[in-house]
């Protein structure tokens, strides 16, 4: 079903809405969109709407080293 995970535009790991769950079947989630999934939420958004995630917000705090 979700074979092309390479369509990621927004990096969910850098988004303040992204969270990790304890559910083995749905280990990742998005608070802004209100769902949990196995692939990154931005992949689901891209595949379902054809657009990049419009709710992406860069995390505040530490920058990449």
MOPAC internal coordinates of N, CA, C and O (Angstrom, degrees):
PM7 1SCF
backbone

  N    0.0000 0     0.00 0     0.00 0    0    0    0
  C    1.4492 1     0.00 0     0.00 0    1    0    0
  C    1.5247 1   111.29 1     0.00 0    2    1    0
  O    1.2310 1   120.29 1   122.37 1    3    2    1
  N    1.3208 1   117.05 1   -57.63 1    3    2    1
  C    1.4658 1   120.14 1   179.86 1    5    3    2
  C    1.5205 1   109.15 1  -106.46 1    6    5    3
  O    1.2310 1   120.71 1  -101.43 1    7    6    5
  N    1.3036 1   116.25 1    78.57 1    7    6    5
  C    1.4576 1   120.61 1  -176.10 1    9    7    6
  C    1.5107 1   112.21 1   -86.99 1   10    9    7
  O    1.2310 1   119.41 1   143.64 1   11   10    9
  N    1.3417 1   118.72 1   -36.36 1   11   10    9
  C    1.4537 1   121.49 1  -175.36 1   13   11   10
  C    1.5115 1   113.80 1   -95.73 1   14   13   11
  O    1.2310 1   120.96 1  -103.25 1   15   14   13
  N    1.3068 1   115.76 1    76.75 1   15   14   13
  C    1.4583 1   119.05 1   179.97 1   17   15   14
  C    1.5149 1   111.69 1   -74.94 1   18   17   15
  O    1.2310 1   119.49 1   177.54 1   19   18   17
  N    1.2968 1   118.58 1    -2.46 1   19   18   17
  C    1.4583 1   122.43 1  -177.29 1   21   19   18
  C    1.5216 1   112.87 1   -80.21 1   22   21   19
  O    1.2310 1   119.69 1  -170.61 1   23   22   21
  N    1.3248 1   118.20 1     9.39 1   23   22   21
  C    1.4641 1   120.86 1  -179.72 1   25   23   22
  C    1.5300 1   111.97 1   -90.09 1   26   25   23
  O    1.2310 1   120.01 1  -169.39 1   27   26   25
  N    1.3266 1   117.58 1    10.61 1   27   26   25
  C    1.4604 1   121.73 1  -176.67 1   29   27   26
  C    1.5209 1   110.60 1   -63.69 1   30   29   27
  O    1.2310 1   121.01 1   -52.43 1   31   30   29
  N    1.3135 1   115.68 1   127.57 1   31   30   29
  C    1.4560 1   121.06 1   177.01 1   33   31   30
  C    1.5253 1   109.13 1  -106.48 1   34   33   31
  O    1.2310 1   120.61 1   124.08 1   35   34   33
  N    1.3224 1   116.44 1   -55.92 1   35   34   33
  C    1.4598 1   121.05 1   178.84 1   37   35   34
  C    1.5282 1   108.73 1   -88.41 1   38   37   35
  O    1.2310 1   120.26 1   -39.61 1   39   38   37
  N    1.3063 1   117.10 1   140.39 1   39   38   37
  C    1.4570 1   121.29 1   177.75 1   41   39   38
  C    1.5236 1   108.31 1   -89.31 1   42   41   39
  O    1.2310 1   120.62 1   -77.96 1   43   42   41
  N    1.3172 1   116.42 1   102.04 1   43   42   41
  C    1.4618 1   121.16 1  -176.91 1   45   43   42
  C    1.5274 1   112.75 1   -57.65 1   46   45   43
  O    1.2310 1   120.29 1   148.55 1   47   46   45
  N    1.3248 1   117.04 1   -31.45 1   47   46   45
  C    1.4575 1   119.95 1  -178.91 1   49   47   46
  C    1.5363 1   112.06 1   -64.79 1   50   49   47
  O    1.2310 1   120.18 1   162.39 1   51   50   49
  N    1.3149 1   117.26 1   -17.61 1   51   50   49
  C    1.4645 1   121.68 1   178.33 1   53   51   50
  C    1.5246 1   112.36 1  -103.40 1   54   53   51
  O    1.2310 1   120.25 1  -172.60 1   55   54   53
  N    1.3375 1   117.13 1     7.40 1   55   54   53
  C    1.4617 1   121.80 1  -177.61 1   57   55   54
  C    1.5266 1   110.13 1  -100.12 1   58   57   55
  O    1.2310 1   120.43 1   -40.48 1   59   58   57
  N    1.3287 1   116.78 1   139.52 1   59   58   57
  C    1.4597 1   119.74 1  -178.80 1   61   59   58
  C    1.5284 1   113.18 1   -74.06 1   62   61   59
  O    1.2310 1   119.17 1   168.71 1   63   62   61
  N    1.3159 1   119.19 1   -11.29 1   63   62   61
  C    1.4632 1   122.57 1   178.50 1   65   63   62
  C    1.5295 1   112.99 1   -89.27 1   66   65   63
  O    1.2310 1   120.37 1   166.37 1   67   66   65
  N    1.3257 1   116.89 1   -13.63 1   67   66   65
  C    1.4612 1   122.33 1  -177.13 1   69   67   66
  C    1.5242 1   110.77 1   -74.99 1   70   69   67
  O    1.2310 1   120.57 1   -38.37 1   71   70   69
  N    1.3355 1   116.52 1   141.63 1   71   70   69
  C    1.4574 1   120.63 1   173.98 1   73   71   70
  C    1.5212 1   110.02 1  -146.11 1   74   73   71
  O    1.2310 1   121.17 1   -21.53 1   75   74   73
  N    1.3326 1   115.38 1   158.47 1   75   74   73
  C    1.4554 1   122.30 1   179.44 1   77   75   74
  C    1.5299 1   107.19 1  -105.71 1   78   77   75
  O    1.2310 1   120.72 1   -44.73 1   79   78   77
  N    1.3329 1   116.23 1   135.27 1   79   78   77
  C    1.4611 1   120.75 1  -179.48 1   81   79   78
  C    1.5210 1   109.93 1  -103.98 1   82   81   79
  O    1.2310 1   120.77 1    -5.54 1   83   82   81
  N    1.3212 1   116.14 1   174.46 1   83   82   81
  C    1.4603 1   121.86 1   175.11 1   85   83   82
  C    1.5207 1   110.51 1   -97.56 1   86   85   83
  O    1.2310 1   119.97 1  -177.81 1   87   86   85
  N    1.3322 1   117.67 1     2.19 1   87   86   85
  C    1.4495 1   121.55 1  -178.48 1   89   87   86
  C    1.5331 1   110.03 1   -81.25 1   90   89   87
  O    1.2310 1   120.79 1   -54.95 1   91   90   89
  N    1.3128 1   116.09 1   125.05 1   91   90   89
  C    1.4616 1   120.25 1  -177.58 1   93   91   90
  C    1.5279 1   111.43 1   -66.33 1   94   93   91
  O    1.2310 1   119.58 1   142.48 1   95   94   93
  N    1.3180 1   118.40 1   -37.52 1   95   94   93
  C    1.4613 1   121.87 1  -179.35 1   97   95   94
  C    1.5275 1   112.74 1   -74.97 1   98   97   95
  O    1.2310 1   119.88 1   150.85 1   99   98   97
  N    1.3372 1   117.83 1   -29.15 1   99   98   97
  C    1.4666 1   122.55 1  -178.41 1  101   99   98
  C    1.5215 1   109.56 1  -133.29 1  102  101   99
  O    1.2310 1   119.92 1  -103.24 1  103  102  101
  N    1.3245 1   117.76 1    76.76 1  103  102  101
  C    1.4618 1   120.40 1  -173.06 1  105  103  102
  C    1.5367 1   115.98 1   -78.33 1  106  105  103
  O    1.2310 1   120.02 1   171.46 1  107  106  105
  N    1.3218 1   117.56 1    -8.54 1  107  106  105
  C    1.4745 1   120.22 1  -177.50 1  109  107  106
  C    1.5206 1   109.76 1  -128.16 1  110  109  107
  O    1.2310 1   121.24 1   -28.99 1  111  110  109
  N    1.3386 1   115.23 1   151.01 1  111  110  109
  C    1.4606 1   117.92 1  -179.70 1  113  111  110
  C    1.5127 1   112.52 1  -148.32 1  114  113  111
  O    1.2310 1   121.52 1   -13.44 1  115  114  113
  N    1.3242 1   114.69 1   166.56 1  115  114  113
  C    1.4604 1   122.20 1   177.57 1  117  115  114
  C    1.5244 1   108.59 1  -130.22 1  118  117  115
  O    1.2310 1   120.38 1   -61.46 1  119  118  117
  N    1.3240 1   116.87 1   118.54 1  119  118  117
  C    1.4617 1   121.03 1   179.71 1  121  119  118
  C    1.5270 1   111.09 1   -70.85 1  122  121  119
  O    1.2310 1   119.77 1   146.27 1  123  122  121
  N    1.3072 1   118.04 1   -33.73 1  123  122  121
  C    1.4690 1   121.71 1  -178.28 1  125  123  122
  C    1.5248 1   111.24 1   -67.20 1  126  125  123
  O    1.2310 1   120.15 1   138.60 1  127  126  125
  N    1.3306 1   117.31 1   -41.40 1  127  126  125
  C    1.4619 1   121.49 1  -179.31 1  129  127  126
  C    1.5292 1   111.82 1   -90.39 1  130  129  127
  O    1.2310 1   120.64 1   159.94 1  131  130  129
  N    1.3341 1   116.38 1   -20.06 1  131  130  129
  C    1.4536 1   120.81 1   176.15 1  133  131  130
  C    1.5146 1   115.79 1    76.48 1  134  133  131
  O    1.2310 1   120.02 1  -140.31 1  135  134  133
  N    1.3262 1   117.56 1    39.69 1  135  134  133
  C    1.4644 1   119.72 1   176.71 1  137  135  134
  C    1.5199 1   111.53 1  -145.07 1  138  137  135
  O    1.2310 1   121.42 1   -16.13 1  139  138  137
  N    1.3483 1   114.90 1   163.87 1  139  138  137
  C    1.4586 1   124.04 1   176.02 1  141  139  138
  C    1.5194 1   107.40 1  -120.06 1  142  141  139
  O    1.2310 1   120.57 1   -30.55 1  143  142  141
  N    1.3381 1   116.52 1   149.45 1  143  142  141
  C    1.4575 1   120.00 1  -178.92 1  145  143  142
  C    1.5221 1   110.67 1  -157.43 1  146  145  143
  O    1.2310 1   121.02 1   -11.54 1  147  146  145
  N    1.3255 1   115.66 1   168.46 1  147  146  145
  C    1.4670 1   120.58 1   174.96 1  149  147  146
  C    1.5328 1   110.29 1   -78.78 1  150  149  147
  O    1.2310 1   119.25 1   127.81 1  151  150  149
  N    1.3321 1   119.04 1   -52.19 1  151  150  149
  C    1.4741 1   118.23 1   176.29 1  153  151  150
  C    1.5294 1   110.04 1   -74.95 1  154  153  151
  O    1.2310 1   120.89 1   -10.52 1  155  154  153
  N    1.3022 1   115.90 1   169.48 1  155  154  153
  C    1.4658 1   119.39 1   176.70 1  157  155  154
  C    1.5251 1   109.88 1   -58.99 1  158  157  155
  O    1.2310 1   120.04 1   -39.54 1  159  158  157
  N    1.3163 1   117.53 1   140.46 1  159  158  157
  C    1.4620 1   120.07 1  -179.81 1  161  159  158
  C    1.5274 1   113.82 1   -55.64 1  162  161  159
  O    1.2310 1   119.83 1   146.29 1  163  162  161
  N    1.3240 1   117.92 1   -33.71 1  163  162  161
  C    1.4713 1   119.64 1   179.88 1  165  163  162
  C    1.5254 1   111.59 1   -64.45 1  166  165  163
  O    1.2310 1   120.21 1   151.89 1  167  166  165
  N    1.3341 1   117.21 1   -28.11 1  167  166  165
  C    1.4634 1   121.36 1   177.05 1  169  167  166
  C    1.5321 1   109.59 1   -68.51 1  170  169  167
  O    1.2310 1   120.72 1   135.81 1  171  170  169
  N    1.3221 1   116.23 1   -44.19 1  171  170  169
  C    1.4639 1   121.16 1   178.45 1  173  171  170
  C    1.5240 1   110.59 1   -61.76 1  174  173  171
  O    1.2310 1   120.56 1   135.94 1  175  174  173
  N    1.3334 1   116.53 1   -44.06 1  175  174  173
  C    1.4655 1   120.98 1   179.48 1  177  175  174
  C    1.5207 1   110.46 1   -62.23 1  178  177  175
  O    1.2310 1   120.26 1   134.57 1  179  178  177
  N    1.3225 1   117.10 1   -45.43 1  179  178  177
  C    1.4624 1   121.86 1  -179.61 1  181  179  178
  C    1.5358 1   111.45 1   -62.90 1  182  181  179
  O    1.2310 1   120.64 1   137.12 1  183  182  181
  N    1.3328 1   116.39 1   -42.88 1  183  182  181
  C    1.4618 1   120.08 1  -178.35 1  185  183  182
  C    1.5213 1   112.35 1   -71.66 1  186  185  183
  O    1.2310 1   119.93 1   146.07 1  187  186  185
  N    1.3237 1   117.74 1   -33.93 1  187  186  185
  C    1.4612 1   119.44 1  -176.61 1  189  187  186
  C    1.5202 1   113.07 1   -84.71 1  190  189  187
  O    1.2310 1   119.93 1   146.41 1  191  190  189
  N    1.3369 1   117.74 1   -33.59 1  191  190  189
  C    1.4677 1   120.10 1  -176.76 1  193  191  190
  C    1.5192 1   113.70 1  -107.04 1  194  193  191
  O    1.2310 1   120.87 1   159.31 1  195  194  193
  N    1.3448 1   115.93 1   -20.69 1  195  194  193
  C    1.4520 1   119.63 1  -176.49 1  197  195  194
  C    1.5232 1   113.03 1    80.92 1  198  197  195
  O    1.2310 1   120.62 1  -177.64 1  199  198  197
  N    1.3275 1   116.42 1     2.36 1  199  198  197
  C    1.4656 1   121.87 1  -179.02 1  201  199  198
  C    1.5203 1   109.79 1  -118.58 1  202  201  199
  O    1.2310 1   120.75 1   -23.09 1  203  202  201
  N    1.3323 1   116.18 1   156.91 1  203  202  201
  C    1.4573 1   120.56 1   172.93 1  205  203  202
  C    1.5292 1   108.56 1   -67.29 1  206  205  203
  O    1.2310 1   120.58 1   -19.96 1  207  206  205
  N    1.3076 1   116.50 1   160.04 1  207  206  205
  C    1.4585 1   121.35 1   179.76 1  209  207  206
  C    1.5301 1   110.22 1   -63.92 1  210  209  207
  O    1.2310 1   120.57 1   -57.33 1  211  210  209
  N    1.3099 1   116.52 1   122.67 1  211  210  209
  C    1.4664 1   121.78 1  -179.30 1  213  211  210
  C    1.5251 1   112.32 1   -88.79 1  214  213  211
  O    1.2310 1   120.23 1   171.46 1  215  214  213
  N    1.3256 1   117.17 1    -8.54 1  215  214  213
  C    1.4586 1   120.90 1  -178.37 1  217  215  214
  C    1.5239 1   113.06 1  -101.32 1  218  217  215
  O    1.2310 1   120.10 1  -173.53 1  219  218  217
  N    1.3327 1   117.41 1     6.47 1  219  218  217
  C    1.4691 1   121.47 1   179.67 1  221  219  218
  C    1.5242 1   110.03 1   -61.82 1  222  221  219
  O    1.2310 1   121.05 1   -49.75 1  223  222  221
  N    1.3303 1   115.59 1   130.25 1  223  222  221
  C    1.4655 1   122.01 1   174.05 1  225  223  222
  C    1.5201 1   107.90 1  -134.14 1  226  225  223
  O    1.2310 1   120.85 1   -56.08 1  227  226  225
  N    1.3146 1   115.99 1   123.92 1  227  226  225
  C    1.4549 1   122.00 1  -178.97 1  229  227  226
  C    1.5248 1   110.16 1   -59.38 1  230  229  227
  O    1.2310 1   120.58 1   -43.05 1  231  230  229
  N    1.3348 1   116.49 1   136.95 1  231  230  229
  C    1.4503 1   120.80 1   176.73 1  233  231  230
  C    1.5138 1   109.61 1   -62.80 1  234  233  231
  O    1.2310 1   121.26 1   -35.13 1  235  234  233
  N    1.3049 1   115.19 1   144.87 1  235  234  233
  C    1.4640 1   120.68 1   175.70 1  237  235  234
  C    1.5117 1   108.26 1   -91.28 1  238  237  235
  O    1.2310 1   120.35 1   -26.92 1  239  238  237
  N    1.3149 1   116.93 1   153.08 1  239  238  237
  C    1.4531 1   119.47 1   177.04 1  241  239  238
  C    1.5119 1   111.93 1   114.10 1  242  241  239
  O    1.2310 1   121.47 1    41.16 1  243  242  241
  N    1.3340 1   114.79 1  -138.84 1  243  242  241
  C    1.4663 1   121.23 1  -175.74 1  245  243  242
  C    1.5173 1   112.46 1   -57.83 1  246  245  243
  O    1.2310 1   121.63 1   -42.54 1  247  246  245
  N    1.3131 1   114.48 1   137.46 1  247  246  245
  C    1.4684 1   121.35 1   174.93 1  249  247  246
  C    1.5086 1   108.46 1   -94.48 1  250  249  247
  O    1.2310 1   120.49 1   -15.72 1  251  250  249
  N    1.3163 1   116.67 1   164.28 1  251  250  249
  C    1.4677 1   120.67 1   176.69 1  253  251  250
  C    1.5209 1   110.13 1   -62.43 1  254  253  251
  O    1.2310 1   120.90 1   -33.06 1  255  254  253
  N    1.3082 1   115.88 1   146.94 1  255  254  253
  C    1.4742 1   120.02 1   178.35 1  257  255  254
  C    1.4755 1   111.10 1   -86.76 1  258  257  255
  O    1.2310 1   120.10 1   180.00 1  259  258  257

